[in-house]
């Protein structure tokens, strides 16, 4: 038995409501991630010491990058949840695809959508795609951190039953104490990944296009696979059997792609 079981904090998922209009923590998490990411990218793009002559977007163009990525994350995240996790349900209830306020955003789908947004931005502003990927990868952990905190507040994506002292009893479950896996992911995929990437950027990683993006792919993929051992998979949508989950399967290619980007960036002659 656990030494201590924490009751789930009574946090209303709706921050403010005026009649039918509601502002939810879930939506604010996306807004906070995008706005803070935009602010960090503008600052980094404006400082020559990060780049050593590498071509990068102008600070003013970052405003448009925010728009491209925002649409990519929202559209891709929603379609990813629909296609990766529950296509049969949404095929039978197609109008529910548009009910984004009820949750259901897949990170891997959002990543694919964001990638298309970055491609369009790089083409329009004639900026190297790898550099755009590096900038977005640098700040992606900010959005992940706030998103996982929103998952905890909702609450959703809770952990497996456990007897650790910090176990939480989530409402809507069977009453068993469980891992607060959302917090694990916020700390690993969000806080830790951002600190590592920002330190690398300060050490000159942005001078080698593709390096930050590659390290992000490895960090996120490894953190997500590790966290899946503590997260309760939906037996119908996420549990693939033999200890595998859909999150693990979708994250493994990120590690492979990330290692490829790292090898390519370090293999180039450069600064």
PyMOL commands that set and color helices and strands:
alter all, ss='L'
color gray80, all
select helices_A, chain A and resi 25-46+48-50+62-85+87-92+94-98+100-102+107-125+129-154+181-202+205-207+211-228+246-267
alter helices_A, ss='H'
color red, helices_A
select strands_A, chain A and resi 5-7+14-18+21-24+167-169+239-241+244-245
alter strands_A, ss='S'
color yellow, strands_A
deselect
rebuild
show_as cartoon
